Amino acid sequence: MRSPFRRMKLPVLVLLGLVLAVAPAAGQGQDSLAIFTLTPTNMEAMGYNGEILGVLIQPLEQEKKIEIMPRRAMEDALFDAGLVQSNDPAVVAQAGKVLGINYILFGQVTKKGASIRAELKLMDVQKQDVMKTWKRKFSSREAIADRVPDFARDLTDTIVNRDQYAITLEASGLAAPDLSISDLKAVGTGNQVEVTWAADPTQPAVGYHIYRASSLSGPYQFLGKTDQSRYVDTTISKGLVYHYKIGILDGTGREVKSDLTANALGAGVEQPHPPLVMGGEGFIQRARLKFVPSLKNNQGKFKIVAYNLYRKTGPAGDWQLMQTVKAKRASGANIAFEVEDRKNLEDGKIYVYGLSSMDKKKIESSLSEPLKIATVGRPALKLDKDNLLRENRFTWQSIERVGGYRIYRKDGSGEWERIGYNSRPDKTTYIDKKGKLVDGKVYQYHLTAYDSQKGETGPSNIIKAKTKDLPPYPANLKARGNMVKSVELSWDPVEDQDVGGYNIYSGTDPDRLKKIGYVRGQSKNTYLDKGPGFSKLADGTTYYYAVESYNLFKADGAVSPVAEATTKFRPVKVKGLTAAAGDDHILVKWEQNPEPDVKAYQLYQSKNGGGWSKLKALGPSQLSYKDTALRPETTYRYRIIVEDKDGLLSDPGEGSEINSPIKPEE
């Protein structure tokens, strides 16, 4: 049945001496357009193709200048014809003939960075050429919504203007006729062959030429002419095989040759009757038919010994003998026969089958009514989600007449490896966690379907999926210095729940840092470095630090830039320490230390070169001390150790020896 979207052709007008004005004719059929799904050229473009078409279709339907073919009707028609939506102009042109429309919009979408680039092409189905190509670039989804309606108007103008031009050509007699037939048959009855076909009454066909050949490949010789969709060939020789083709004539006498071929087997010989096909079903790369013998063969006393199964791949294809089935049944209780075809069947393709009966004289009947059977198509794999921590997720639509699905993966240029399967046809998701996927790596995947007969479809489309990259380093690393024998680190935690924690590196040379510790937990953002083991950090020393995040699999990510901090310095050695003898004392004096947090000046005394003993801890503002606890004939020496509020002590500052001013008693 021809599509309702095939445009009716205007009758050819021959006007002598007149110039035709370009204008639509009254009652002219409306322009029809099929819109194919745009092909995404990379993983990032997926989703934008549907978004562009979604925005495009709305203004086209509102303007109503072009008739948009419903998507369901388009997909059903393509499926019946064994075709798919494609970005290949040759395939698009072929699909246009099947759909019976004037134009097809097709193309592709690419995403590079933030840029979304669409290349759209308009196919003139009648001329089988791409009449115009548009290239559009969008910066965002908002840009698609803003700019695609303008493209819709441009598309409408292009089709309308081209259509008017086509009317002019057709009226002037330059346009090629669009003529076809269907259901061509040749049946031998008695000493003649009856050739019949179905004609489209909307087409301007005025007659038909009949051609015949004794070989399928020709040559075909002119046999006769008729204005009916039937021709009887009486010039046959008994028992020969004949092949017929039809030429279709328009009102100007031009002829369009049909691609269909009809075959008459054993013409002029009384033939047995073909079996009655009860039905059939397609599976994975196999087809099964069920048929019963014709009762007419018993009535005509034909002794049927075998049945021949024929196959072709479309209305214009040639019948090929696939196998012969013996007519003797294993069980008399079941009169039905089943035959299965497994020879080189492709996935998702429609095949036409016919059966013939053969009697003991090896006379073969004509073919039964043709039966279309579609094999199971390949599944279409879809990326559900990637950029996950060592896993990729997939989904697909369920397929009838399968037992389950197998998923395959390969790494770069390696070999495909089966990594998993779903043993239920209704389970259409898969999460790949197999084999310890590598962080930040692109993998390729495809899917197959299988059944209980060990049949497996070819691979689906290939999907690329990338695992999550190793975590970035935490930003804004800071090291707080001027702390006592320690350094405190802080940073901004990485906003990623797949971060397991952070490794800490330190050293006194920024180019030779070593790991000194770690913290667990994505939200942790501080670390206090007190030194290795029971040791403490050195006073007044500069340390360098870096932090790296690691994921939940403890794989290390990027290392942060180096931060540095210096531990608190000890107070400097006291300066200006002097000791002067008075009448009964020694006055010890010193200069004030520069540190703002001096806690005390620890004063020590040594007698006659002996050990040091602490005299007193003096306050931060006291810069002298009068030592009156003296003994005669004793040499004294003084030292001061400065202590700050954190308990850090300076090196000792020492003065010169001084003799006691106390005289011994007489």
Secondary structure, 3 states (H helix, E strand, C coil): CCCCCCCCCCCCCCCCCCCCCCCCCCCCCCCEEEECCCEECCHHHCCHHHHHHHHHHHHHHHHCCCEECCHHHHHHHHHHCCCCCCCCHHHHHHHHHHHCCCEEEEEEEEEECCEEEEEEEEEECCCCEEEEEEEEEECCHHHHHHHHHHHHHHHHHHHHHHHHHHHHHHHCCCCCCCCCEEEEEEEEECCEEEEEEEECCCCCEEEEEEEEECCCCCCCEEEEEECCCEEEECCCCCCCCEEEEEEEEECCCCEEECCCCEEECCCCCCCCCCCEEEEEEEECCEEEEEEECCHHHHHCCCCEEEEEEEEECCCCCCCEEEEEEECCCCCCCCCCEEEEECCCCCCCCEEEEEEEEEECCCCECCCCCCEEEECCCCCCEEEEEEEECCEEEEEECCCCCCCEEEEEEEECCCCCEEEEEECCCCCCEEEECCCCCCCCCEEEEEEEEECCCCCECCCCCCEEEECCCCCCCCEEEEEECCCCCCEEEEEECCCCCCEEEEEEEEECCCCCCEEEEEEECCCCCEEEECCCCCCCCCCCCEEEEEEEEEECCCCEEEECCCEEEECCCCCCCCCCCEEEECCCCEEEECCCCCCCCEEEEEEEEEECCCCEEEEEEECCCCCEEEECCCCCCCEEEEEEEEEECCCCECCCEECCCEECCCCCCC
